[in-house]
Amino acid sequence: MMRQILFWAAVILLAYAFLGYQLLIIGLARLRPRRMLATGPAPVKIAALVVACSEEARIRARIENLRATALPVEVVVCSDGSTDGTVAEAQRAGARVLEFPQRRGKAACLSDALRSLDAEIVVLADARQEFTPETIPRLVGHFADPAIGAVSGLLRIGDASTSAGAGVNVYWKMETAIRQAESDFDSCIGCTGAVYAVRRALAQAIPPDTILDDVVIPMKIALSGHRVVYDSSALAFDPQPLDPRSETRRKARTLAGNFQMLVRHPAWLNPFKNRLAWQLISHKYMRLAGPLLLLAALAANASLAAIPFYRACLALQVLLYLLATAGLAIPFLRGRLFSIPAGFLFLNLMTLRGFFRFAFGRTGGAWESGAGNQSPG
């Protein structure tokens, strides 16, 4: 009996973490949507802040891209220990430059830069992506509503080149649907690091080794009583495909950031102190238990294999793992039969890697050039 309870508990929790929560929050958002005021122009001073490390080759184009909008925007480049001509190139392009000679990490730069700006609204961006001319106006327009403290846009990523990458792309689409529903219901849990905006007065300093600045900063804003909303029409484009070979390090780091956040902010789990506690647990933290739940489901299922029904369940589990392994090992197997199991297995393997990275202290604030915390999770 206990083995059956363990099996079904693991299966139900997995289903809830990776699909059930999405269906539930979408349903709640439709039943009880929280309306926003109509967006419109806000007579405020706006800054676009890019933290960059050795981005000489593309910083000018990025500055020009941020200026290609109808609103007056001050572009500020924060150089995090750049060792090339990033500072000089940014200055020649007319951006305001905040130069930090030693590389300290994105979180430390953001905290210092946000304190030094006098803009009311700060748009946060990375060096690699591009905005449309409407991205900044759509982000800033929401701040006409005084209840809004932060606004996240949508990151569109190049097509995946492998089966697992295609599976992760499906997961990313699910993630964006969850964020939209959370926003419609109350507030989304975190923002897309490559494209979001905050009220500068609400953006608190964060520890310099913070990994998920694009979750921690918005969560602190939400805890102040303001909303964090999502606008899928505020677009950023990233030409780099979401490929597991390039995604592995960044995804593991992002998941290490979730473990860091869980340990560092235990009060956020208290629904009496955090109105978004249920969303935070369901969206971010339950997925961290995915590898353990998968192992529990497999072990309990194997111990019940003498029963025909559970023997069939075990055969199905083994088949899914085989399809996932094939999808990971053979990149050209692009069909969903392979890509979805491969993407799911890849994400859970990255959760394990993220846990060990956090547990062994490999979570410094340094960040990959141009990457940002953009991946799903």
LINJOWO-V920916 format. One record per residue. N is the residue number from 1. RES is the residue in one letter. OMEGA is omega in degrees with one decimal (none if undefined). Layout:
N & RES & OMEGA
N & RES & OMEGA
This chain:
1 & M & -179.2
2 & M & 179.2
3 & R & 177.5
4 & Q & 177.4
5 & I & 179.9
6 & L & -179.0
7 & F & -175.7
8 & W & 176.6
9 & A & 179.4
10 & A & -178.8
11 & V & -178.2
12 & I & 179.9
13 & L & 175.6
14 & L & -179.3
15 & A & 179.6
16 & Y & -175.8
17 & A & -172.0
18 & F & 177.5
19 & L & -174.7
20 & G & 179.8
21 & Y & 178.7
22 & Q & -179.5
23 & L & -178.2
24 & L & -177.3
25 & I & 175.5
26 & I & 178.2
27 & G & 179.3
28 & L & 179.6
29 & A & 178.9
30 & R & -179.9
31 & L & -176.1
32 & R & 179.5
33 & P & 175.2
34 & R & -174.0
35 & R & 172.9
36 & M & 171.7
37 & L & 177.2
38 & A & 179.3
39 & T & -179.6
40 & G & -179.4
41 & P & 178.4
42 & A & -178.0
43 & P & -176.1
44 & V & 174.4
45 & K & -173.8
46 & I & 173.5
47 & A & 171.8
48 & A & -173.6
49 & L & 177.4
50 & V & 171.6
51 & V & -173.1
52 & A & 174.9
53 & C & 177.7
54 & S & -178.7
55 & E & -177.0
56 & E & -172.8
57 & A & -174.5
58 & R & -174.4
59 & I & 179.9
60 & R & 179.4
61 & A & -180.0
62 & R & 178.2
63 & I & 178.9
64 & E & 178.3
65 & N & 180.0
66 & L & 179.1
67 & R & -176.6
68 & A & -178.1
69 & T & -175.3
70 & A & -176.9
71 & L & 173.4
72 & P & -175.5
73 & V & 171.4
74 & E & 178.9
75 & V & -179.1
76 & V & 177.8
77 & V & 177.7
78 & C & -178.0
79 & S & -177.8
80 & D & 176.8
81 & G & -179.7
82 & S & -179.2
83 & T & 177.9
84 & D & -176.8
85 & G & -178.2
86 & T & -176.3
87 & V & -178.5
88 & A & -179.6
89 & E & 178.4
90 & A & 178.5
91 & Q & 177.9
92 & R & 178.7
93 & A & 176.0
94 & G & 178.6
95 & A & 169.7
96 & R & -175.0
97 & V & 169.6
98 & L & -173.3
99 & E & 173.7
100 & F & -173.5
101 & P & -179.0
102 & Q & 178.4
103 & R & -176.3
104 & R & -178.4
105 & G & -174.4
106 & K & -176.5
107 & A & 179.8
108 & A & 179.6
109 & C & 180.0
110 & L & -178.8
111 & S & -179.9
112 & D & -177.2
113 & A & -179.0
114 & L & 177.8
115 & R & -173.8
116 & S & -177.4
117 & L & 175.6
118 & D & 177.6
119 & A & 177.1
120 & E & 178.2
121 & I & 178.3
122 & V & 175.1
123 & V & -178.0
124 & L & -174.8
125 & A & 174.9
126 & D & -174.3
127 & A & -170.0
128 & R & -172.4
129 & Q & 175.8
130 & E & 173.9
131 & F & 166.8
132 & T & 177.3
133 & P & -177.9
134 & E & -174.0
135 & T & -177.2
136 & I & 176.2
137 & P & -179.5
138 & R & 175.9
139 & L & -173.0
140 & V & -177.5
141 & G & -179.1
142 & H & -177.1
143 & F & 168.2
144 & A & 174.8
145 & D & -176.6
146 & P & 178.7
147 & A & -176.5
148 & I & 178.8
149 & G & 179.1
150 & A & -179.6
151 & V & 177.7
152 & S & 172.7
153 & G & -177.3
154 & L & 174.8
155 & L & 174.0
156 & R & -172.1
157 & I & 177.6
158 & G & -178.9
159 & D & 179.6
160 & A & -179.3
161 & S & 179.9
162 & T & 179.9
163 & S & 179.6
164 & A & 177.2
165 & G & 177.1
166 & A & 177.1
167 & G & 177.4
168 & V & 175.4
169 & N & 176.1
170 & V & 178.3
171 & Y & 179.4
172 & W & 177.4
173 & K & 175.4
174 & M & 179.7
175 & E & 179.8
176 & T & 176.7
177 & A & 177.8
178 & I & -178.5
179 & R & 178.7
180 & Q & 179.7
181 & A & 176.8
182 & E & 178.9
183 & S & 179.7
184 & D & -178.5
185 & F & 178.0
186 & D & -177.9
187 & S & 175.8
188 & C & -179.1
189 & I & -179.8
190 & G & -179.4
191 & C & 174.2
192 & T & -171.5
193 & G & -177.4
194 & A & -176.4
195 & V & 172.4
196 & Y & -177.5
197 & A & -178.6
198 & V & 165.0
199 & R & -174.2
200 & R & -177.7
201 & A & -178.3
202 & L & -175.0
203 & A & -178.1
204 & Q & 173.9
205 & A & 179.6
206 & I & 179.5
207 & P & -174.5
208 & P & 179.7
209 & D & 179.3
210 & T & -179.7
211 & I & -175.2
212 & L & 177.8
213 & D & -178.1
214 & D & 170.3
215 & V & -175.5
216 & V & 179.6
217 & I & 177.1
218 & P & 178.7
219 & M & 177.4
220 & K & 176.1
221 & I & 178.1
222 & A & 179.4
223 & L & 175.7
224 & S & 178.2
225 & G & -179.8
226 & H & 179.8
227 & R & 172.6
228 & V & -172.2
229 & V & -173.2
230 & Y & 178.4
231 & D & -176.4
232 & S & 176.8
233 & S & 174.4
234 & A & -165.7
235 & L & 165.4
236 & A & -178.4
237 & F & 177.4
238 & D & -177.0
239 & P & -176.4
240 & Q & -178.9
241 & P & 176.4
242 & L & -173.9
243 & D & -177.1
244 & P & -178.8
245 & R & 177.7
246 & S & -175.2
247 & E & -170.5
248 & T & -176.2
249 & R & -177.1
250 & R & -178.8
251 & K & 177.9
252 & A & 179.2
253 & R & 178.1
254 & T & -179.6
255 & L & 171.7
256 & A & 177.2
257 & G & 175.8
258 & N & 175.7
259 & F & 177.7
260 & Q & -178.3
261 & M & 179.1
262 & L & -178.2
263 & V & -172.4
264 & R & -175.3
265 & H & -178.5
266 & P & -179.6
267 & A & 179.1
268 & W & 177.9
269 & L & -175.7
270 & N & -178.0
271 & P & 177.5
272 & F & 178.2
273 & K & -176.8
274 & N & -178.1
275 & R & -179.2
276 & L & -174.7
277 & A & -178.8
278 & W & 179.1
279 & Q & -179.9
280 & L & -179.6
281 & I & -176.0
282 & S & -173.7
283 & H & -172.3
284 & K & -166.5
285 & Y & -178.8
286 & M & 179.0
287 & R & 178.7
288 & L & 178.3
289 & A & -176.0
290 & G & -179.4
291 & P & 179.0
292 & L & 179.0
293 & L & 176.8
294 & L & 178.6
295 & L & 179.6
296 & A & 179.9
297 & A & -179.4
298 & L & -178.3
299 & A & 179.6
300 & A & 179.2
301 & N & 179.4
302 & A & -179.6
303 & S & 180.0
304 & L & -171.6
305 & A & 177.3
306 & A & 179.4
307 & I & -173.7
308 & P & -178.6
309 & F & -177.9
310 & Y & 174.1
311 & R & 176.6
312 & A & 176.8
313 & C & 179.4
314 & L & 178.4
315 & A & 178.7
316 & L & 177.6
317 & Q & -179.3
318 & V & 178.8
319 & L & -179.8
320 & L & 177.4
321 & Y & 177.5
322 & L & 177.9
323 & L & 179.7
324 & A & 179.8
325 & T & 177.5
326 & A & 179.1
327 & G & 178.0
328 & L & -173.7
329 & A & -175.5
330 & I & -171.1
331 & P & -174.3
332 & F & 175.1
333 & L & -168.5
334 & R & -178.6
335 & G & -177.0
336 & R & 177.4
337 & L & 178.3
338 & F & -170.4
339 & S & -178.1
340 & I & 174.3
341 & P & -179.6
342 & A & 178.3
343 & G & 179.6
344 & F & 179.2
345 & L & 178.6
346 & F & -178.3
347 & L & 179.0
348 & N & 172.7
349 & L & 177.6
350 & M & 175.0
351 & T & 176.1
352 & L & -180.0
353 & R & 177.8
354 & G & 178.4
355 & F & -179.1
356 & F & 176.6
357 & R & 178.2
358 & F & -175.1
359 & A & -178.0
360 & F & 169.9
361 & G & -179.4
362 & R & -175.3
363 & T & 179.0
364 & G & -175.1
365 & G & -179.2
366 & A & -173.9
367 & W & -179.2
368 & E & -177.5
369 & S & 175.1
370 & G & -173.1
371 & A & -176.4
372 & G & 175.8
373 & N & -168.7
374 & Q & -172.2
375 & S & -179.6
376 & P & 179.8
377 & G & none
